[in-house]
Amino acid sequence: MSIASKFKNWLHPLHNGSIGDQPLRILWVLSGVATALLFALGLFRWLIKTKRFKYTIS
């Protein structure tokens, strides 16, 4: 078996989520949500810093 075939056989189950059962799938979901949240918070802070968005605490 070639190195490319070994790599493909290892990578495919990781890609479609059949490795690691439920705990690993939860970890992937949490890392995706954290990435989206970091992007949104960074955008929000940038908008406030550049005064393109007015945000006041009442």
Buried (B, 14 or more C-beta within 10 A) or exposed (E): EEEEEEEEEEEEEEEEEEEEEEEEEEEEEEEEEEEEEEEEEEEEEEEEEEEEEEEEEE
